[in-house]
Amino acid sequence: MILFFISFVNIRKTSIKKYFKNTQIYEKENDQNGYLGLKKLAYSIGNETTGHYYLTHFRAKAEEIQKIEMKLKLNDNVMKFITIRTED
């Protein structure tokens, strides 16, 4: 399993569980997960000037990351996201 970080900005405050539904996540790092708050964006995206920031850390297979990224890409409420693979 590989350790990944995913950070994303959402238009509305929501549960991050829906993005990880039907995926196999191993050893979720609960102490560093969740909602980071409503923050002002550095530049406007569309008409939005603020966004709800989320960060999650977990271990998963690369195939599962592709599924999660596809869900983030297809969701209209997600303005931007980044996935980072880290060394153990």
NUZATOR-620349 format. One record per atom (N, C-alpha, C, O, CB): residue in three letters; x, y, z. Coordinates in nm, 3 decimals. Each point is the difference from the previous one (the first is absolute). Glycine has a CB too. Layout:
// NUZATOR-620349
TINU  res        u        v        w
TINU  ALA        X        Y        Z
...
// end
This chain:
// NUZATOR-620349
TINU  res        u        v        w
TINU  MET    0.084   -0.118    0.000
TINU  MET   -0.084    0.118    0.000
TINU  MET    0.088    0.125    0.000
TINU  MET    0.110    0.000    0.056
TINU  MET   -0.293   -0.125    0.066
TINU  ILE    0.134    0.227   -0.184
TINU  ILE    0.073    0.125   -0.014
TINU  ILE   -0.073    0.108    0.079
TINU  ILE   -0.123    0.002    0.003
TINU  ILE    0.210   -0.069   -0.232
TINU  LEU   -0.012    0.156    0.293
TINU  LEU   -0.059    0.110    0.075
TINU  LEU   -0.029    0.115   -0.094
TINU  LEU    0.088    0.044   -0.074
TINU  LEU    0.034   -0.114    0.283
TINU  PHE   -0.246    0.121   -0.207
TINU  PHE   -0.043    0.110   -0.084
TINU  PHE   -0.059    0.112    0.085
TINU  PHE   -0.054   -0.025    0.107
TINU  PHE    0.011   -0.134   -0.296
TINU  PHE    0.054    0.281    0.140
TINU  PHE   -0.069    0.116    0.053
TINU  PHE   -0.089    0.053   -0.111
TINU  PHE    0.045    0.012   -0.114
TINU  PHE    0.144    0.045    0.277
TINU  ILE   -0.312   -0.026   -0.131
TINU  ILE   -0.088    0.069   -0.096
TINU  ILE   -0.053    0.124    0.069
TINU  ILE   -0.054   -0.006    0.110
TINU  ILE   -0.011   -0.212   -0.228
TINU  SER    0.083    0.330    0.052
TINU  SER   -0.054    0.127    0.047
TINU  SER   -0.092    0.053   -0.108
TINU  SER    0.035   -0.002   -0.118
TINU  SER    0.170    0.051    0.262
TINU  PHE   -0.323    0.000   -0.105
TINU  PHE   -0.091    0.055   -0.099
TINU  PHE   -0.081    0.115    0.057
TINU  PHE   -0.016    0.013    0.121
TINU  PHE    0.005   -0.235   -0.231
TINU  VAL   -0.041    0.304    0.019
TINU  VAL   -0.080    0.117    0.035
TINU  VAL   -0.139   -0.022   -0.056
TINU  VAL   -0.017   -0.028   -0.119
TINU  VAL    0.219    0.183    0.121
TINU  ASN   -0.301   -0.140    0.083
TINU  ASN   -0.139   -0.024   -0.036
TINU  ASN   -0.077    0.132    0.010
TINU  ASN    0.034    0.086    0.081
TINU  ASN   -0.021   -0.326    0.001
TINU  ILE   -0.115    0.256   -0.163
TINU  ILE   -0.085    0.119    0.008
TINU  ILE   -0.083   -0.003    0.127
TINU  ILE   -0.013    0.101    0.069
TINU  ILE    0.004   -0.088   -0.320
TINU  ARG   -0.046   -0.130    0.283
TINU  ARG   -0.086   -0.015    0.118
TINU  ARG    0.066   -0.092    0.101
TINU  ARG    0.077   -0.088   -0.037
TINU  ARG   -0.282    0.126   -0.103
TINU  LYS    0.174   -0.017    0.268
TINU  LYS    0.048   -0.089    0.104
TINU  LYS   -0.074   -0.133   -0.014
TINU  LYS   -0.123   -0.002   -0.006
TINU  LYS    0.177    0.197    0.163
TINU  THR    0.021   -0.304   -0.163
TINU  THR   -0.058   -0.131   -0.022
TINU  THR    0.082   -0.105    0.072
TINU  THR    0.106    0.030    0.055
TINU  THR   -0.196    0.042   -0.277
TINU  SER    0.041   -0.193    0.224
TINU  SER    0.073   -0.111    0.057
TINU  SER    0.097   -0.055   -0.104
TINU  SER   -0.038   -0.019   -0.116
TINU  SER   -0.155   -0.036    0.271
TINU  ILE    0.318    0.029   -0.113
TINU  ILE    0.096   -0.055   -0.095
TINU  ILE   -0.019   -0.150   -0.021
TINU  ILE    0.063   -0.059   -0.087
TINU  ILE    0.098    0.237    0.156
TINU  LYS   -0.247   -0.239    0.011
TINU  LYS   -0.023   -0.145   -0.011
TINU  LYS   -0.055   -0.040   -0.136
TINU  LYS    0.028   -0.109   -0.048
TINU  LYS   -0.067    0.103    0.292
TINU  LYS   -0.040    0.094   -0.306
TINU  LYS   -0.061   -0.037   -0.129
TINU  LYS    0.104   -0.017   -0.111
TINU  LYS   -0.025   -0.072   -0.096
TINU  LYS   -0.181    0.193    0.166
TINU  TYR    0.321   -0.056   -0.059
TINU  TYR    0.103   -0.014   -0.101
TINU  TYR    0.076   -0.132    0.015
TINU  TYR    0.060   -0.049   -0.096
TINU  TYR   -0.039    0.298    0.089
TINU  PHE   -0.023   -0.307    0.128
TINU  PHE    0.072   -0.123    0.028
TINU  PHE   -0.091   -0.121    0.008
TINU  PHE    0.044   -0.109    0.035
TINU  PHE    0.125    0.244    0.085
TINU  LYS   -0.297   -0.116   -0.152
TINU  LYS   -0.096   -0.110    0.002
TINU  LYS    0.034   -0.100   -0.110
TINU  LYS    0.036    0.039   -0.111
TINU  LYS   -0.215    0.115    0.204
TINU  ASN    0.167   -0.281   -0.063
TINU  ASN    0.027   -0.110   -0.093
TINU  ASN    0.147   -0.007   -0.043
TINU  ASN    0.030   -0.049   -0.108
TINU  ASN   -0.264    0.071    0.028
TINU  THR    0.324    0.027    0.163
TINU  THR    0.144   -0.015   -0.026
TINU  THR    0.063   -0.067    0.122
TINU  THR   -0.052    0.012    0.111
TINU  THR    0.057    0.194   -0.264
TINU  GLN    0.104   -0.274    0.132
TINU  GLN    0.067   -0.068    0.110
TINU  GLN    0.114    0.086    0.051
TINU  GLN    0.104    0.015   -0.065
TINU  GLN   -0.165   -0.240   -0.029
TINU  ILE    0.040    0.282    0.211
TINU  ILE    0.100    0.084    0.064
TINU  ILE    0.056   -0.077    0.120
TINU  ILE   -0.077   -0.056    0.079
TINU  ILE   -0.039    0.273   -0.154
TINU  TYR    0.246   -0.221    0.088
TINU  TYR    0.064   -0.072    0.108
TINU  TYR    0.072    0.097    0.092
TINU  TYR    0.063    0.095   -0.047
TINU  TYR   -0.038   -0.297   -0.099
TINU  GLU   -0.034    0.179    0.276
TINU  GLU    0.073    0.077    0.101
TINU  GLU   -0.020    0.149   -0.015
TINU  GLU    0.096    0.075   -0.018
TINU  GLU    0.070   -0.256    0.026
TINU  LYS   -0.289    0.224   -0.002
TINU  LYS   -0.029    0.143   -0.010
TINU  LYS    0.059    0.072    0.120
TINU  LYS   -0.018   -0.043    0.113
TINU  LYS   -0.194   -0.004   -0.243
TINU  GLU    0.281    0.155    0.105
TINU  GLU    0.064    0.078    0.106
TINU  GLU   -0.100    0.101    0.054
TINU  GLU   -0.006    0.113   -0.047
TINU  GLU    0.234   -0.142   -0.060
TINU  ASN   -0.308   -0.011    0.205
TINU  ASN   -0.112    0.080    0.046
TINU  ASN    0.038    0.132    0.066
TINU  ASN   -0.077    0.096   -0.005
TINU  ASN   -0.042   -0.306    0.034
TINU  ASP    0.236    0.217    0.034
TINU  ASP    0.036    0.122    0.071
TINU  ASP    0.028    0.117   -0.094
TINU  ASP    0.002    0.115    0.045
TINU  ASP    0.090   -0.257    0.135
TINU  GLN   -0.070    0.115   -0.308
TINU  GLN    0.034    0.108   -0.092
TINU  GLN   -0.101    0.015   -0.112
TINU  GLN    0.032    0.053   -0.106
TINU  GLN    0.207   -0.092    0.159
TINU  ASN   -0.361   -0.007   -0.032
TINU  ASN   -0.101    0.004   -0.104
TINU  ASN   -0.104    0.106    0.028
TINU  ASN   -0.019    0.044    0.113
TINU  ASN    0.056   -0.285   -0.156
TINU  GLY   -0.103    0.281   -0.065
TINU  GLY   -0.122    0.075    0.019
TINU  GLY   -0.003    0.141   -0.053
TINU  GLY    0.076    0.040   -0.089
TINU  GLY   -0.101   -0.176    0.280
TINU  TYR   -0.065    0.208   -0.132
TINU  TYR   -0.035    0.135   -0.042
TINU  TYR    0.098    0.101    0.056
TINU  TYR    0.024    0.003    0.121
TINU  TYR   -0.265   -0.070   -0.134
TINU  LEU    0.297    0.151   -0.074
TINU  LEU    0.096    0.101    0.043
TINU  LEU   -0.062    0.138    0.014
TINU  LEU    0.062    0.091    0.055
TINU  LEU    0.115   -0.223   -0.165
TINU  GLY   -0.298    0.149    0.061
TINU  GLY   -0.068    0.127    0.017
TINU  GLY   -0.032    0.072   -0.129
TINU  GLY    0.046   -0.037   -0.108
TINU  GLY    0.067    0.052    0.323
TINU  LEU   -0.191    0.090   -0.201
TINU  LEU   -0.036    0.087   -0.112
TINU  LEU    0.110    0.106   -0.013
TINU  LEU    0.028    0.073    0.095
TINU  LEU   -0.279   -0.112   -0.061
TINU  LYS    0.313    0.045   -0.152
TINU  LYS    0.112    0.093   -0.020
TINU  LYS   -0.019    0.075   -0.130
TINU  LYS   -0.068   -0.047   -0.092
TINU  LYS    0.222   -0.103    0.222
TINU  LYS   -0.094    0.267   -0.137
TINU  LYS   -0.004    0.080   -0.120
TINU  LYS    0.098   -0.058   -0.101
TINU  LYS    0.113   -0.034    0.035
TINU  LYS   -0.178    0.240    0.096
TINU  LEU    0.022   -0.216   -0.256
TINU  LEU    0.086   -0.051   -0.106
TINU  LEU    0.101    0.107   -0.043
TINU  LEU   -0.028    0.119    0.010
TINU  LEU   -0.157   -0.271   -0.088
TINU  ALA    0.300    0.110    0.032
TINU  ALA    0.102    0.095   -0.046
TINU  ALA   -0.048    0.073   -0.125
TINU  ALA    0.038    0.115   -0.022
TINU  ALA    0.141   -0.261    0.118
TINU  TYR   -0.261    0.081   -0.175
TINU  TYR   -0.059    0.061   -0.121
TINU  TYR   -0.139   -0.061   -0.015
TINU  TYR   -0.026   -0.111    0.046
TINU  TYR    0.254    0.146   -0.161
TINU  SER   -0.316    0.039    0.051
TINU  SER   -0.137   -0.050   -0.015
TINU  SER   -0.006   -0.109   -0.106
TINU  SER    0.069    0.006   -0.102
TINU  SER   -0.159    0.219    0.171
TINU  ILE    0.007   -0.324   -0.044
TINU  ILE   -0.025   -0.109   -0.093
TINU  ILE   -0.147    0.009   -0.036
TINU  ILE   -0.087   -0.026    0.084
TINU  ILE    0.272   -0.126    0.013
TINU  GLY   -0.214    0.190   -0.220
TINU  GLY   -0.138    0.030   -0.036
TINU  GLY   -0.043    0.124    0.076
TINU  GLY    0.067    0.103   -0.007
TINU  GLY   -0.118   -0.347   -0.039
TINU  ASN   -0.058    0.236    0.116
TINU  ASN   -0.045    0.111    0.085
TINU  ASN    0.034   -0.022    0.147
TINU  ASN   -0.038    0.080    0.085
TINU  ASN   -0.145   -0.039   -0.246
TINU  GLU    0.253   -0.148    0.191
TINU  GLU    0.029   -0.036    0.139
TINU  GLU    0.129    0.067    0.048
TINU  GLU    0.101   -0.002   -0.069
TINU  GLU   -0.218   -0.217    0.035
TINU  THR    0.111    0.278    0.153
TINU  THR    0.118    0.062    0.060
TINU  THR    0.041   -0.070    0.129
TINU  THR    0.108    0.027    0.054
TINU  THR   -0.175    0.190   -0.156
TINU  THR   -0.018   -0.308    0.153
TINU  THR    0.033   -0.077    0.119
TINU  THR   -0.025   -0.148   -0.028
TINU  THR   -0.074   -0.035   -0.091
TINU  THR    0.016    0.231    0.241
TINU  GLY    0.121   -0.280   -0.070
TINU  GLY   -0.019   -0.143   -0.016
TINU  GLY    0.020   -0.074    0.130
TINU  GLY    0.071    0.048    0.089
TINU  GLY    0.004   -0.028   -0.323
TINU  HIS   -0.136   -0.135    0.246
TINU  HIS    0.014   -0.086    0.116
TINU  HIS    0.115   -0.097   -0.028
TINU  HIS   -0.006   -0.078   -0.095
TINU  HIS   -0.242    0.098    0.155
TINU  TYR    0.353   -0.013    0.021
TINU  TYR    0.120   -0.079   -0.021
TINU  TYR   -0.005   -0.130    0.080
TINU  TYR   -0.042   -0.001    0.116
TINU  TYR    0.171    0.211   -0.159
TINU  TYR   -0.084   -0.319   -0.021
TINU  TYR    0.004   -0.132    0.063
TINU  TYR    0.136   -0.062   -0.026
TINU  TYR    0.064    0.027   -0.102
TINU  TYR   -0.314   -0.057    0.073
TINU  LEU    0.295   -0.053    0.123
TINU  LEU    0.127   -0.072   -0.014
TINU  LEU   -0.019   -0.139    0.058
TINU  LEU   -0.057   -0.014    0.108
TINU  LEU    0.193    0.228   -0.096
TINU  THR   -0.090   -0.316   -0.082
TINU  THR   -0.008   -0.136    0.051
TINU  THR    0.127   -0.076   -0.032
TINU  THR    0.060    0.019   -0.106
TINU  THR   -0.309   -0.015    0.081
TINU  HIS    0.290   -0.090    0.116
TINU  HIS    0.121   -0.083   -0.013
TINU  HIS   -0.044   -0.145    0.012
TINU  HIS   -0.079   -0.034    0.088
TINU  HIS    0.232    0.216    0.010
TINU  PHE   -0.102   -0.268   -0.185
TINU  PHE   -0.040   -0.140    0.007
TINU  PHE    0.095   -0.086   -0.082
TINU  PHE    0.079    0.050   -0.080
TINU  PHE   -0.318    0.017    0.113
TINU  ARG    0.229   -0.197   -0.012
TINU  ARG    0.075   -0.098   -0.078
TINU  ARG   -0.097   -0.072   -0.093
TINU  ARG   -0.109   -0.039    0.041
TINU  ARG    0.280    0.009    0.144
TINU  ALA   -0.130    0.014   -0.310
TINU  ALA   -0.087   -0.066   -0.098
TINU  ALA    0.084   -0.047   -0.118
TINU  ALA    0.117    0.035   -0.013
TINU  ALA   -0.313    0.107    0.082
TINU  LYS    0.133   -0.223   -0.154
TINU  LYS    0.064   -0.042   -0.124
TINU  LYS   -0.020    0.109   -0.104
TINU  LYS   -0.093    0.080    0.010
TINU  LYS    0.055   -0.326    0.044
TINU  ALA    0.125    0.249   -0.154
TINU  ALA   -0.006    0.103   -0.103
TINU  ALA   -0.132   -0.003   -0.076
TINU  ALA   -0.050    0.105   -0.041
TINU  ALA    0.298   -0.118    0.020
TINU  GLU   -0.307   -0.106    0.001
TINU  GLU   -0.127   -0.010   -0.072
TINU  GLU   -0.112    0.072    0.075
TINU  GLU   -0.089    0.058   -0.061
TINU  GLU    0.163   -0.278   -0.034
TINU  GLU   -0.069    0.214    0.228
TINU  GLU   -0.103    0.067    0.080
TINU  GLU    0.012    0.151   -0.011
TINU  GLU   -0.101    0.071    0.003
TINU  GLU    0.100   -0.265    0.155
TINU  ILE    0.122    0.245   -0.172
TINU  ILE    0.021    0.144   -0.015
TINU  ILE   -0.064    0.049   -0.129
TINU  ILE   -0.058    0.108   -0.003
TINU  ILE    0.273   -0.122    0.134
TINU  GLN   -0.204   -0.064   -0.236
TINU  GLN   -0.062    0.038   -0.127
TINU  GLN   -0.151    0.012    0.014
TINU  GLN   -0.061    0.090   -0.059
TINU  GLN    0.247   -0.203   -0.064
TINU  LYS   -0.247    0.024    0.199
TINU  LYS   -0.145    0.006    0.023
TINU  LYS   -0.038    0.126    0.077
TINU  LYS   -0.098    0.067   -0.034
TINU  LYS    0.089   -0.318    0.033
TINU  ILE    0.087    0.284    0.104
TINU  ILE   -0.029    0.118    0.080
TINU  ILE    0.018    0.126   -0.082
TINU  ILE   -0.084    0.091    0.006
TINU  ILE    0.157   -0.213    0.200
TINU  GLU    0.035    0.130   -0.284
TINU  GLU    0.023    0.118   -0.084
TINU  GLU   -0.111    0.018   -0.103
TINU  GLU   -0.039    0.113   -0.030
TINU  GLU    0.285   -0.141    0.063
TINU  MET   -0.297   -0.080   -0.088
TINU  MET   -0.110    0.009   -0.097
TINU  MET   -0.124    0.058    0.068
TINU  MET   -0.069    0.083   -0.060
TINU  MET    0.162   -0.280   -0.069
TINU  LYS   -0.122    0.155    0.251
TINU  LYS   -0.115    0.054    0.072
TINU  LYS    0.017    0.150    0.026
TINU  LYS   -0.095    0.077   -0.011
TINU  LYS    0.058   -0.302    0.118
TINU  LEU    0.159    0.266   -0.072
TINU  LEU    0.027    0.142    0.024
TINU  LEU   -0.013    0.081   -0.129
TINU  LEU   -0.054    0.111    0.002
TINU  LEU    0.206   -0.174    0.188
TINU  LYS   -0.103    0.009   -0.301
TINU  LYS   -0.009    0.070   -0.129
TINU  LYS   -0.144    0.018   -0.046
TINU  LYS   -0.034    0.104   -0.056
TINU  LYS    0.256   -0.198   -0.003
TINU  LEU   -0.305   -0.007    0.082
TINU  LEU   -0.138    0.003   -0.048
TINU  LEU   -0.094    0.082    0.088
TINU  LEU   -0.110    0.034   -0.043
TINU  LEU    0.152   -0.255   -0.057
TINU  ASN   -0.001    0.252    0.222
TINU  ASN   -0.085    0.075    0.092
TINU  ASN    0.010    0.149   -0.028
TINU  ASN    0.109    0.057    0.001
TINU  ASN   -0.081   -0.236    0.173
TINU  ASP   -0.141    0.242   -0.199
TINU  ASP   -0.003    0.144   -0.031
TINU  ASP    0.034    0.087    0.119
TINU  ASP    0.038    0.116   -0.017
TINU  ASP   -0.207   -0.165   -0.156
TINU  ASN    0.156   -0.002    0.294
TINU  ASN    0.028    0.079    0.119
TINU  ASN    0.149    0.009    0.032
TINU  ASN    0.041    0.089    0.075
TINU  ASN   -0.263   -0.155    0.011
TINU  VAL    0.302   -0.023   -0.140
TINU  VAL    0.145    0.002    0.025
TINU  VAL    0.064    0.097   -0.099
TINU  VAL   -0.005   -0.021   -0.121
TINU  VAL    0.002   -0.219    0.206
TINU  MET    0.064    0.345   -0.031
TINU  MET    0.063    0.099   -0.087
TINU  MET    0.139   -0.043   -0.045
TINU  MET    0.037    0.020   -0.116
TINU  MET   -0.167    0.157    0.233
TINU  LYS    0.208   -0.235   -0.025
TINU  LYS    0.134   -0.048   -0.035
TINU  LYS    0.043   -0.104    0.103
TINU  LYS   -0.050   -0.003    0.113
TINU  LYS    0.109    0.225   -0.224
TINU  PHE    0.036   -0.306    0.071
TINU  PHE    0.053   -0.100    0.093
TINU  PHE    0.141   -0.036   -0.041
TINU  PHE    0.042    0.025   -0.113
TINU  PHE   -0.272   -0.115    0.157
TINU  ILE    0.303    0.031    0.050
TINU  ILE    0.135   -0.047   -0.027
TINU  ILE    0.019   -0.131    0.075
TINU  ILE   -0.043   -0.014    0.115
TINU  ILE    0.131    0.251   -0.148
TINU  THR   -0.024   -0.333   -0.032
TINU  THR    0.033   -0.129    0.061
TINU  THR    0.151   -0.010    0.005
TINU  THR    0.068    0.023   -0.100
TINU  THR   -0.281   -0.132    0.015
TINU  ILE    0.265    0.076    0.201
TINU  ILE    0.145   -0.009    0.020
TINU  ILE    0.035   -0.138    0.051
TINU  ILE   -0.056   -0.046    0.100
TINU  ILE    0.072    0.294   -0.053
TINU  ARG    0.075   -0.314   -0.114
TINU  ARG    0.051   -0.129    0.046
TINU  ARG    0.127    0.026    0.080
TINU  ARG    0.088    0.073   -0.044
TINU  ARG   -0.186   -0.196   -0.157
TINU  THR    0.106    0.064    0.320
TINU  THR    0.116    0.023    0.085
TINU  THR    0.074   -0.130    0.027
TINU  THR   -0.055   -0.109   -0.018
TINU  THR   -0.061    0.305    0.123
TINU  GLU    0.237   -0.183   -0.063
TINU  GLU    0.080   -0.117    0.040
TINU  GLU   -0.035   -0.035    0.144
TINU  GLU   -0.035    0.087    0.080
TINU  GLU    0.223   -0.023   -0.238
TINU  ASP   -0.179   -0.191    0.189
TINU  ASP   -0.032   -0.045    0.137
TINU  ASP    0.105    0.044    0.099
TINU  ASP   -0.012   -0.030    0.119
TINU  ASP   -0.107   -0.164   -0.212
// end
